[in-house]
Amino acid sequence: MAIGSAIERGSLIQVFDERGRTLFSKARGSGPKDGLLGFTGSTVTARYGSIIYTYDERGMTIYSKAA
């Protein structure tokens, strides 16, 4: 299932498919730079502190790197 959109809503990052169904949710983080950085049809990228994470369409971490 491909990623259709990703948004920050309150303290969550919510990821949806093309039909608007929720694929997964992640905590947004509490730092001033934390949160959603962007998304593609197959990945979502978010920052938590000094680490940037990339997730697949199931919410599994596929990559992480120091910011």
mmCIF file of the N, C-alpha and C atoms, coordinates in Angstrom:
data_MODEL
# 
_entry.id   MODEL 
# 
loop_
_atom_site.group_PDB 
_atom_site.id 
_atom_site.type_symbol 
_atom_site.label_atom_id 
_atom_site.label_alt_id 
_atom_site.label_comp_id 
_atom_site.label_asym_id 
_atom_site.label_entity_id 
_atom_site.label_seq_id 
_atom_site.pdbx_PDB_ins_code 
_atom_site.Cartn_x 
_atom_site.Cartn_y 
_atom_site.Cartn_z 
_atom_site.occupancy 
_atom_site.B_iso_or_equiv 
_atom_site.pdbx_formal_charge 
_atom_site.auth_seq_id 
_atom_site.auth_comp_id 
_atom_site.auth_asym_id 
_atom_site.auth_atom_id 
_atom_site.pdbx_PDB_model_num 
ATOM 1   N N  . MET A 1 1  ? 0.856  -1.179 0.000  1.00 0.00 ? 1  MET A N  1 
ATOM 2   C CA . MET A 1 1  ? 0.000  0.000  0.000  1.00 0.00 ? 1  MET A CA 1 
ATOM 3   C C  . MET A 1 1  ? 0.898  1.237  0.000  1.00 0.00 ? 1  MET A C  1 
ATOM 4   N N  . ALA A 1 2  ? 0.695  2.136  -0.906 1.00 0.00 ? 2  ALA A N  1 
ATOM 5   C CA . ALA A 1 2  ? 1.526  3.330  -1.032 1.00 0.00 ? 2  ALA A CA 1 
ATOM 6   C C  . ALA A 1 2  ? 1.069  4.429  -0.067 1.00 0.00 ? 2  ALA A C  1 
ATOM 7   N N  . ILE A 1 3  ? 1.990  5.282  0.280  1.00 0.00 ? 3  ILE A N  1 
ATOM 8   C CA . ILE A 1 3  ? 1.705  6.420  1.146  1.00 0.00 ? 3  ILE A CA 1 
ATOM 9   C C  . ILE A 1 3  ? 1.071  7.521  0.300  1.00 0.00 ? 3  ILE A C  1 
ATOM 10  N N  . GLY A 1 4  ? -0.072 7.996  0.747  1.00 0.00 ? 4  GLY A N  1 
ATOM 11  C CA . GLY A 1 4  ? -0.764 9.070  0.035  1.00 0.00 ? 4  GLY A CA 1 
ATOM 12  C C  . GLY A 1 4  ? -0.522 10.428 0.655  1.00 0.00 ? 4  GLY A C  1 
ATOM 13  N N  . SER A 1 5  ? -0.395 10.467 1.988  1.00 0.00 ? 5  SER A N  1 
ATOM 14  C CA . SER A 1 5  ? -0.132 11.737 2.675  1.00 0.00 ? 5  SER A CA 1 
ATOM 15  C C  . SER A 1 5  ? 0.385  11.457 4.075  1.00 0.00 ? 5  SER A C  1 
ATOM 16  N N  . ALA A 1 6  ? 1.024  12.471 4.641  1.00 0.00 ? 6  ALA A N  1 
ATOM 17  C CA . ALA A 1 6  ? 1.514  12.410 6.020  1.00 0.00 ? 6  ALA A CA 1 
ATOM 18  C C  . ALA A 1 6  ? 1.360  13.815 6.598  1.00 0.00 ? 6  ALA A C  1 
ATOM 19  N N  . ILE A 1 7  ? 0.808  13.898 7.799  1.00 0.00 ? 7  ILE A N  1 
ATOM 20  C CA . ILE A 1 7  ? 0.577  15.190 8.431  1.00 0.00 ? 7  ILE A CA 1 
ATOM 21  C C  . ILE A 1 7  ? 0.934  15.124 9.911  1.00 0.00 ? 7  ILE A C  1 
ATOM 22  N N  . GLU A 1 8  ? 1.210  16.287 10.478 1.00 0.00 ? 8  GLU A N  1 
ATOM 23  C CA . GLU A 1 8  ? 1.350  16.411 11.920 1.00 0.00 ? 8  GLU A CA 1 
ATOM 24  C C  . GLU A 1 8  ? 0.006  16.859 12.462 1.00 0.00 ? 8  GLU A C  1 
ATOM 25  N N  . ARG A 1 9  ? -0.488 16.129 13.439 1.00 0.00 ? 9  ARG A N  1 
ATOM 26  C CA . ARG A 1 9  ? -1.764 16.462 14.056 1.00 0.00 ? 9  ARG A CA 1 
ATOM 27  C C  . ARG A 1 9  ? -1.577 16.339 15.566 1.00 0.00 ? 9  ARG A C  1 
ATOM 28  N N  . GLY A 1 10 ? -1.518 17.478 16.244 1.00 0.00 ? 10 GLY A N  1 
ATOM 29  C CA . GLY A 1 10 ? -1.254 17.460 17.675 1.00 0.00 ? 10 GLY A CA 1 
ATOM 30  C C  . GLY A 1 10 ? 0.135  16.920 17.952 1.00 0.00 ? 10 GLY A C  1 
ATOM 31  N N  . SER A 1 11 ? 0.218  15.897 18.770 1.00 0.00 ? 11 SER A N  1 
ATOM 32  C CA . SER A 1 11 ? 1.516  15.315 19.133 1.00 0.00 ? 11 SER A CA 1 
ATOM 33  C C  . SER A 1 11 ? 1.871  14.099 18.282 1.00 0.00 ? 11 SER A C  1 
ATOM 34  N N  . LEU A 1 12 ? 1.129  13.881 17.187 1.00 0.00 ? 12 LEU A N  1 
ATOM 35  C CA . LEU A 1 12 ? 1.350  12.715 16.338 1.00 0.00 ? 12 LEU A CA 1 
ATOM 36  C C  . LEU A 1 12 ? 1.720  13.093 14.908 1.00 0.00 ? 12 LEU A C  1 
ATOM 37  N N  . ILE A 1 13 ? 2.455  12.204 14.277 1.00 0.00 ? 13 ILE A N  1 
ATOM 38  C CA . ILE A 1 13 ? 2.624  12.206 12.822 1.00 0.00 ? 13 ILE A CA 1 
ATOM 39  C C  . ILE A 1 13 ? 1.733  11.084 12.327 1.00 0.00 ? 13 ILE A C  1 
ATOM 40  N N  . GLN A 1 14 ? 0.765  11.411 11.490 1.00 0.00 ? 14 GLN A N  1 
ATOM 41  C CA . GLN A 1 14 ? -0.161 10.408 10.973 1.00 0.00 ? 14 GLN A CA 1 
ATOM 42  C C  . GLN A 1 14 ? 0.092  10.212 9.486  1.00 0.00 ? 14 GLN A C  1 
ATOM 43  N N  . VAL A 1 15 ? 0.105  8.953  9.079  1.00 0.00 ? 15 VAL A N  1 
ATOM 44  C CA . VAL A 1 15 ? 0.409  8.591  7.693  1.00 0.00 ? 15 VAL A CA 1 
ATOM 45  C C  . VAL A 1 15 ? -0.785 7.834  7.122  1.00 0.00 ? 15 VAL A C  1 
ATOM 46  N N  . PHE A 1 16 ? -1.194 8.233  5.914  1.00 0.00 ? 16 PHE A N  1 
ATOM 47  C CA . PHE A 1 16 ? -2.395 7.693  5.276  1.00 0.00 ? 16 PHE A CA 1 
ATOM 48  C C  . PHE A 1 16 ? -2.064 7.138  3.897  1.00 0.00 ? 16 PHE A C  1 
ATOM 49  N N  . ASP A 1 17 ? -2.883 6.183  3.447  1.00 0.00 ? 17 ASP A N  1 
ATOM 50  C CA . ASP A 1 17 ? -2.743 5.684  2.082  1.00 0.00 ? 17 ASP A CA 1 
ATOM 51  C C  . ASP A 1 17 ? -3.508 6.594  1.120  1.00 0.00 ? 17 ASP A C  1 
ATOM 52  N N  . GLU A 1 18 ? -3.572 6.218  -0.149 1.00 0.00 ? 18 GLU A N  1 
ATOM 53  C CA . GLU A 1 18 ? -4.226 7.060  -1.152 1.00 0.00 ? 18 GLU A CA 1 
ATOM 54  C C  . GLU A 1 18 ? -5.728 7.194  -0.936 1.00 0.00 ? 18 GLU A C  1 
ATOM 55  N N  . ARG A 1 19 ? -6.320 6.273  -0.185 1.00 0.00 ? 19 ARG A N  1 
ATOM 56  C CA . ARG A 1 19 ? -7.761 6.323  0.081  1.00 0.00 ? 19 ARG A CA 1 
ATOM 57  C C  . ARG A 1 19 ? -8.086 7.004  1.402  1.00 0.00 ? 19 ARG A C  1 
ATOM 58  N N  . GLY A 1 20 ? -7.049 7.492  2.087  1.00 0.00 ? 20 GLY A N  1 
ATOM 59  C CA . GLY A 1 20 ? -7.262 8.197  3.343  1.00 0.00 ? 20 GLY A CA 1 
ATOM 60  C C  . GLY A 1 20 ? -7.290 7.325  4.577  1.00 0.00 ? 20 GLY A C  1 
ATOM 61  N N  . ARG A 1 21 ? -6.982 6.041  4.424  1.00 0.00 ? 21 ARG A N  1 
ATOM 62  C CA . ARG A 1 21 ? -6.949 5.137  5.575  1.00 0.00 ? 21 ARG A CA 1 
ATOM 63  C C  . ARG A 1 21 ? -5.606 5.261  6.283  1.00 0.00 ? 21 ARG A C  1 
ATOM 64  N N  . THR A 1 22 ? -5.647 5.213  7.601  1.00 0.00 ? 22 THR A N  1 
ATOM 65  C CA . THR A 1 22 ? -4.423 5.347  8.386  1.00 0.00 ? 22 THR A CA 1 
ATOM 66  C C  . THR A 1 22 ? -3.531 4.126  8.203  1.00 0.00 ? 22 THR A C  1 
ATOM 67  N N  . LEU A 1 23 ? -2.271 4.380  7.841  1.00 0.00 ? 23 LEU A N  1 
ATOM 68  C CA . LEU A 1 23 ? -1.293 3.306  7.739  1.00 0.00 ? 23 LEU A CA 1 
ATOM 69  C C  . LEU A 1 23 ? -0.562 3.129  9.065  1.00 0.00 ? 23 LEU A C  1 
ATOM 70  N N  . PHE A 1 24 ? -0.112 4.249  9.665  1.00 0.00 ? 24 PHE A N  1 
ATOM 71  C CA . PHE A 1 24 ? 0.520  4.210  10.976 1.00 0.00 ? 24 PHE A CA 1 
ATOM 72  C C  . PHE A 1 24 ? 0.607  5.620  11.543 1.00 0.00 ? 24 PHE A C  1 
ATOM 73  N N  . SER A 1 25 ? 0.888  5.678  12.834 1.00 0.00 ? 25 SER A N  1 
ATOM 74  C CA . SER A 1 25 ? 1.092  6.947  13.538 1.00 0.00 ? 25 SER A CA 1 
ATOM 75  C C  . SER A 1 25 ? 2.365  6.840  14.359 1.00 0.00 ? 25 SER A C  1 
ATOM 76  N N  . LYS A 1 26 ? 3.056  7.949  14.499 1.00 0.00 ? 26 LYS A N  1 
ATOM 77  C CA . LYS A 1 26 ? 4.259  8.030  15.324 1.00 0.00 ? 26 LYS A CA 1 
ATOM 78  C C  . LYS A 1 26 ? 4.160  9.282  16.175 1.00 0.00 ? 26 LYS A C  1 
ATOM 79  N N  . ALA A 1 27 ? 4.792  9.241  17.340 1.00 0.00 ? 27 ALA A N  1 
ATOM 80  C CA . ALA A 1 27 ? 4.863  10.447 18.166 1.00 0.00 ? 27 ALA A CA 1 
ATOM 81  C C  . ALA A 1 27 ? 5.646  11.512 17.419 1.00 0.00 ? 27 ALA A C  1 
ATOM 82  N N  . ARG A 1 28 ? 5.250  12.761 17.575 1.00 0.00 ? 28 ARG A N  1 
ATOM 83  C CA . ARG A 1 28 ? 5.895  13.862 16.881 1.00 0.00 ? 28 ARG A CA 1 
ATOM 84  C C  . ARG A 1 28 ? 7.247  14.204 17.492 1.00 0.00 ? 28 ARG A C  1 
ATOM 85  N N  . GLY A 1 29 ? 7.420  14.007 18.783 1.00 0.00 ? 29 GLY A N  1 
ATOM 86  C CA . GLY A 1 29 ? 8.620  14.444 19.486 1.00 0.00 ? 29 GLY A CA 1 
ATOM 87  C C  . GLY A 1 29 ? 8.319  15.755 20.187 1.00 0.00 ? 29 GLY A C  1 
ATOM 88  N N  . SER A 1 30 ? 9.194  16.171 21.076 1.00 0.00 ? 30 SER A N  1 
ATOM 89  C CA . SER A 1 30 ? 8.907  17.358 21.871 1.00 0.00 ? 30 SER A CA 1 
ATOM 90  C C  . SER A 1 30 ? 9.873  18.511 21.640 1.00 0.00 ? 30 SER A C  1 
ATOM 91  N N  . GLY A 1 31 ? 10.907 18.305 20.873 1.00 0.00 ? 31 GLY A N  1 
ATOM 92  C CA . GLY A 1 31 ? 11.872 19.365 20.606 1.00 0.00 ? 31 GLY A CA 1 
ATOM 93  C C  . GLY A 1 31 ? 11.358 20.361 19.586 1.00 0.00 ? 31 GLY A C  1 
ATOM 94  N N  . PRO A 1 32 ? 11.953 21.551 19.550 1.00 0.00 ? 32 PRO A N  1 
ATOM 95  C CA . PRO A 1 32 ? 11.487 22.580 18.612 1.00 0.00 ? 32 PRO A CA 1 
ATOM 96  C C  . PRO A 1 32 ? 11.695 22.226 17.139 1.00 0.00 ? 32 PRO A C  1 
ATOM 97  N N  . LYS A 1 33 ? 12.654 21.357 16.834 1.00 0.00 ? 33 LYS A N  1 
ATOM 98  C CA . LYS A 1 33 ? 12.901 20.951 15.447 1.00 0.00 ? 33 LYS A CA 1 
ATOM 99  C C  . LYS A 1 33 ? 12.342 19.564 15.141 1.00 0.00 ? 33 LYS A C  1 
ATOM 100 N N  . ASP A 1 34 ? 11.736 18.919 16.136 1.00 0.00 ? 34 ASP A N  1 
ATOM 101 C CA . ASP A 1 34 ? 11.215 17.564 15.953 1.00 0.00 ? 34 ASP A CA 1 
ATOM 102 C C  . ASP A 1 34 ? 9.953  17.569 15.098 1.00 0.00 ? 34 ASP A C  1 
ATOM 103 N N  . GLY A 1 35 ? 9.743  16.454 14.387 1.00 0.00 ? 35 GLY A N  1 
ATOM 104 C CA . GLY A 1 35 ? 8.512  16.287 13.632 1.00 0.00 ? 35 GLY A CA 1 
ATOM 105 C C  . GLY A 1 35 ? 8.745  15.824 12.216 1.00 0.00 ? 35 GLY A C  1 
ATOM 106 N N  . LEU A 1 36 ? 7.691  15.879 11.446 1.00 0.00 ? 36 LEU A N  1 
ATOM 107 C CA . LEU A 1 36 ? 7.685  15.431 10.062 1.00 0.00 ? 36 LEU A CA 1 
ATOM 108 C C  . LEU A 1 36 ? 8.572  16.314 9.200  1.00 0.00 ? 36 LEU A C  1 
ATOM 109 N N  . LEU A 1 37 ? 9.456  15.680 8.437  1.00 0.00 ? 37 LEU A N  1 
ATOM 110 C CA . LEU A 1 37 ? 10.289 16.414 7.480  1.00 0.00 ? 37 LEU A CA 1 
ATOM 111 C C  . LEU A 1 37 ? 9.743  16.300 6.066  1.00 0.00 ? 37 LEU A C  1 
ATOM 112 N N  . GLY A 1 38 ? 9.172  15.142 5.737  1.00 0.00 ? 38 GLY A N  1 
ATOM 113 C CA . GLY A 1 38 ? 8.622  14.966 4.400  1.00 0.00 ? 38 GLY A CA 1 
ATOM 114 C C  . GLY A 1 38 ? 8.219  13.523 4.162  1.00 0.00 ? 38 GLY A C  1 
ATOM 115 N N  . PHE A 1 39 ? 7.633  13.270 2.995  1.00 0.00 ? 39 PHE A N  1 
ATOM 116 C CA . PHE A 1 39 ? 7.218  11.920 2.637  1.00 0.00 ? 39 PHE A CA 1 
ATOM 117 C C  . PHE A 1 39 ? 7.250  11.734 1.133  1.00 0.00 ? 39 PHE A C  1 
ATOM 118 N N  . THR A 1 40 ? 7.343  10.473 0.714  1.00 0.00 ? 40 THR A N  1 
ATOM 119 C CA . THR A 1 40 ? 7.224  10.084 -0.691 1.00 0.00 ? 40 THR A CA 1 
ATOM 120 C C  . THR A 1 40 ? 6.138  9.009  -0.750 1.00 0.00 ? 40 THR A C  1 
ATOM 121 N N  . GLY A 1 41 ? 5.978  8.398  -1.884 1.00 0.00 ? 41 GLY A N  1 
ATOM 122 C CA . GLY A 1 41 ? 4.995  7.334  -2.011 1.00 0.00 ? 41 GLY A CA 1 
ATOM 123 C C  . GLY A 1 41 ? 5.355  6.073  -1.249 1.00 0.00 ? 41 GLY A C  1 
ATOM 124 N N  . SER A 1 42 ? 6.613  5.970  -0.802 1.00 0.00 ? 42 SER A N  1 
ATOM 125 C CA . SER A 1 42 ? 7.032  4.761  -0.094 1.00 0.00 ? 42 SER A CA 1 
ATOM 126 C C  . SER A 1 42 ? 7.746  5.011  1.233  1.00 0.00 ? 42 SER A C  1 
ATOM 127 N N  . THR A 1 43 ? 8.042  6.267  1.577  1.00 0.00 ? 43 THR A N  1 
ATOM 128 C CA . THR A 1 43 ? 8.747  6.552  2.832  1.00 0.00 ? 43 THR A CA 1 
ATOM 129 C C  . THR A 1 43 ? 8.211  7.808  3.514  1.00 0.00 ? 43 THR A C  1 
ATOM 130 N N  . VAL A 1 44 ? 8.458  7.875  4.825  1.00 0.00 ? 44 VAL A N  1 
ATOM 131 C CA . VAL A 1 44 ? 8.168  9.060  5.633  1.00 0.00 ? 44 VAL A CA 1 
ATOM 132 C C  . VAL A 1 44 ? 9.430  9.367  6.412  1.00 0.00 ? 44 VAL A C  1 
ATOM 133 N N  . THR A 1 45 ? 9.831  10.636 6.458  1.00 0.00 ? 45 THR A N  1 
ATOM 134 C CA . THR A 1 45 ? 11.027 11.039 7.171  1.00 0.00 ? 45 THR A CA 1 
ATOM 135 C C  . THR A 1 45 ? 10.667 12.011 8.284  1.00 0.00 ? 45 THR A C  1 
ATOM 136 N N  . ALA A 1 46 ? 11.210 11.735 9.478  1.00 0.00 ? 46 ALA A N  1 
ATOM 137 C CA . ALA A 1 46 ? 10.913 12.559 10.650 1.00 0.00 ? 46 ALA A CA 1 
ATOM 138 C C  . ALA A 1 46 ? 12.178 12.752 11.469 1.00 0.00 ? 46 ALA A C  1 
ATOM 139 N N  . ARG A 1 47 ? 12.198 13.863 12.202 1.00 0.00 ? 47 ARG A N  1 
ATOM 140 C CA . ARG A 1 47 ? 13.344 14.174 13.054 1.00 0.00 ? 47 ARG A CA 1 
ATOM 141 C C  . ARG A 1 47 ? 12.944 14.060 14.513 1.00 0.00 ? 47 ARG A C  1 
ATOM 142 N N  . TYR A 1 48 ? 13.819 13.430 15.300 1.00 0.00 ? 48 TYR A N  1 
ATOM 143 C CA . TYR A 1 48 ? 13.664 13.313 16.748 1.00 0.00 ? 48 TYR A CA 1 
ATOM 144 C C  . TYR A 1 48 ? 15.000 13.674 17.377 1.00 0.00 ? 48 TYR A C  1 
ATOM 145 N N  . GLY A 1 49 ? 15.074 14.865 17.952 1.00 0.00 ? 49 GLY A N  1 
ATOM 146 C CA . GLY A 1 49 ? 16.335 15.321 18.529 1.00 0.00 ? 49 GLY A CA 1 
ATOM 147 C C  . GLY A 1 49 ? 17.382 15.473 17.440 1.00 0.00 ? 49 GLY A C  1 
ATOM 148 N N  . SER A 1 50 ? 18.494 14.794 17.591 1.00 0.00 ? 50 SER A N  1 
ATOM 149 C CA . SER A 1 50 ? 19.578 14.918 16.608 1.00 0.00 ? 50 SER A CA 1 
ATOM 150 C C  . SER A 1 50 ? 19.603 13.753 15.626 1.00 0.00 ? 50 SER A C  1 
ATOM 151 N N  . ILE A 1 51 ? 18.534 12.956 15.588 1.00 0.00 ? 51 ILE A N  1 
ATOM 152 C CA . ILE A 1 51 ? 18.461 11.800 14.688 1.00 0.00 ? 51 ILE A CA 1 
ATOM 153 C C  . ILE A 1 51 ? 17.310 11.977 13.698 1.00 0.00 ? 51 ILE A C  1 
ATOM 154 N N  . ILE A 1 52 ? 17.582 11.668 12.435 1.00 0.00 ? 52 ILE A N  1 
ATOM 155 C CA . ILE A 1 52 ? 16.553 11.674 11.394 1.00 0.00 ? 52 ILE A CA 1 
ATOM 156 C C  . ILE A 1 52 ? 16.254 10.219 11.033 1.00 0.00 ? 52 ILE A C  1 
ATOM 157 N N  . TYR A 1 53 ? 14.966 9.877  11.075 1.00 0.00 ? 53 TYR A N  1 
ATOM 158 C CA . TYR A 1 53 ? 14.520 8.517  10.789 1.00 0.00 ? 53 TYR A CA 1 
ATOM 159 C C  . TYR A 1 53 ? 13.706 8.497  9.500  1.00 0.00 ? 53 TYR A C  1 
ATOM 160 N N  . THR A 1 54 ? 13.862 7.416  8.737  1.00 0.00 ? 54 THR A N  1 
ATOM 161 C CA . THR A 1 54 ? 13.031 7.173  7.564  1.00 0.00 ? 54 THR A CA 1 
ATOM 162 C C  . THR A 1 54 ? 12.277 5.870  7.799  1.00 0.00 ? 54 THR A C  1 
ATOM 163 N N  . TYR A 1 55 ? 10.960 5.933  7.606  1.00 0.00 ? 55 TYR A N  1 
ATOM 164 C CA . TYR A 1 55 ? 10.078 4.790  7.828  1.00 0.00 ? 55 TYR A CA 1 
ATOM 165 C C  . TYR A 1 55 ? 9.478  4.326  6.511  1.00 0.00 ? 55 TYR A C  1 
ATOM 166 N N  . ASP A 1 56 ? 9.184  3.030  6.419  1.00 0.00 ? 56 ASP A N  1 
ATOM 167 C CA . ASP A 1 56 ? 8.478  2.512  5.248  1.00 0.00 ? 56 ASP A CA 1 
ATOM 168 C C  . ASP A 1 56 ? 6.973  2.662  5.446  1.00 0.00 ? 56 ASP A C  1 
ATOM 169 N N  . GLU A 1 57 ? 6.180  2.131  4.521  1.00 0.00 ? 57 GLU A N  1 
ATOM 170 C CA . GLU A 1 57 ? 4.724  2.305  4.584  1.00 0.00 ? 57 GLU A CA 1 
ATOM 171 C C  . GLU A 1 57 ? 4.058  1.536  5.719  1.00 0.00 ? 57 GLU A C  1 
ATOM 172 N N  . ARG A 1 58 ? 4.800  0.675  6.399  1.00 0.00 ? 58 ARG A N  1 
ATOM 173 C CA . ARG A 1 58 ? 4.276  -0.037 7.565  1.00 0.00 ? 58 ARG A CA 1 
ATOM 174 C C  . ARG A 1 58 ? 4.715  0.605  8.882  1.00 0.00 ? 58 ARG A C  1 
ATOM 175 N N  . GLY A 1 59 ? 5.531  1.656  8.794  1.00 0.00 ? 59 GLY A N  1 
ATOM 176 C CA . GLY A 1 59 ? 6.014  2.317  10.001 1.00 0.00 ? 59 GLY A CA 1 
ATOM 177 C C  . GLY A 1 59 ? 7.292  1.735  10.558 1.00 0.00 ? 59 GLY A C  1 
ATOM 178 N N  . MET A 1 60 ? 7.925  0.851  9.803  1.00 0.00 ? 60 MET A N  1 
ATOM 179 C CA . MET A 1 60 ? 9.179  0.240  10.233 1.00 0.00 ? 60 MET A CA 1 
ATOM 180 C C  . MET A 1 60 ? 10.345 1.150  9.850  1.00 0.00 ? 60 MET A C  1 
ATOM 181 N N  . THR A 1 61 ? 11.303 1.296  10.750 1.00 0.00 ? 61 THR A N  1 
ATOM 182 C CA . THR A 1 61 ? 12.478 2.111  10.476 1.00 0.00 ? 61 THR A CA 1 
ATOM 183 C C  . THR A 1 61 ? 13.332 1.416  9.418  1.00 0.00 ? 61 THR A C  1 
ATOM 184 N N  . ILE A 1 62 ? 13.614 2.140  8.341  1.00 0.00 ? 62 ILE A N  1 
ATOM 185 C CA . ILE A 1 62 ? 14.489 1.575  7.307  1.00 0.00 ? 62 ILE A CA 1 
ATOM 186 C C  . ILE A 1 62 ? 15.827 2.294  7.242  1.00 0.00 ? 62 ILE A C  1 
ATOM 187 N N  . TYR A 1 63 ? 15.922 3.460  7.930  1.00 0.00 ? 63 TYR A N  1 
ATOM 188 C CA . TYR A 1 63 ? 17.162 4.231  7.889  1.00 0.00 ? 63 TYR A CA 1 
ATOM 189 C C  . TYR A 1 63 ? 17.161 5.229  9.025  1.00 0.00 ? 63 TYR A C  1 
ATOM 190 N N  . SER A 1 64 ? 18.308 5.463  9.620  1.00 0.00 ? 64 SER A N  1 
ATOM 191 C CA . SER A 1 64 ? 18.448 6.529  10.598 1.00 0.00 ? 64 SER A CA 1 
ATOM 192 C C  . SER A 1 64 ? 19.842 7.126  10.476 1.00 0.00 ? 64 SER A C  1 
ATOM 193 N N  . LYS A 1 65 ? 19.925 8.410  10.758 1.00 0.00 ? 65 LYS A N  1 
ATOM 194 C CA . LYS A 1 65 ? 21.189 9.118  10.592 1.00 0.00 ? 65 LYS A CA 1 
ATOM 195 C C  . LYS A 1 65 ? 21.230 10.308 11.527 1.00 0.00 ? 65 LYS A C  1 
ATOM 196 N N  . ALA A 1 66 ? 22.399 10.605 12.049 1.00 0.00 ? 66 ALA A N  1 
ATOM 197 C CA . ALA A 1 66 ? 22.559 11.792 12.883 1.00 0.00 ? 66 ALA A CA 1 
ATOM 198 C C  . ALA A 1 66 ? 22.338 13.044 12.027 1.00 0.00 ? 66 ALA A C  1 
ATOM 199 N N  . ALA A 1 67 ? 21.611 13.979 12.575 1.00 0.00 ? 67 ALA A N  1 
ATOM 200 C CA . ALA A 1 67 ? 21.292 15.213 11.821 1.00 0.00 ? 67 ALA A CA 1 
ATOM 201 C C  . ALA A 1 67 ? 22.472 16.175 11.821 1.00 0.00 ? 67 ALA A C  1 
# 
